[in-house]
Amino acid sequence: MSGSPITTHVLDLASGRPAAGVPVNLLRKEDGGTWREIGRGVTDADGRARTLLPEGSRVEPGAYRLTFDTLSHFKTNRSSTFFPEISVTFNVEDSSRPHHIPLLLSPFGYSTYRGS
C-alpha cells in the first residue's frame, strides 16, 4: 500500500470551499483503553490531510480517532463555531484497505462518512 493508510478531507459547507489549515491528530486506542497519538497533520489548500502516517505505514485492526481543531479554521476565517473540536472515532477491521474519513463542516454542524 502506498501513501498513508488513513487520510481525511475537510470541506467547509458554509463557504463551499476546502477547509485549509485545519490541524488533525490521529490516535489509536490501546489495550488498556487509553488513546495514544500516532500521527498528525494539517489540511492542505485542497482540505486534505494525506500524510497523517508515513507512506507505507500499516495500521492494525482496532479503534482509531481523528481529532480536528475546527476552532483554528473558523478563527482564521473570522467566524464563530459551536464545535471548536470534532472527534471522529472509527474501527479498522481490514488493515489491507486504505481508510478515508471526510468531514463536512459548518459553524453549527458537521457530518462524516466512510469515504473511498
Secondary structure, DSSP 8 states (H G I E B T S, - for coil): --S-SEEEEEEETTTTEE-TT-EEEEEEE-TTS-EEEEEEEE--TTSEE--SS-TT----SEEEEEEE-HHHHHHHTT---S-S-EEEEEEE--TTS-EEEEEEEETTEEEE--B-
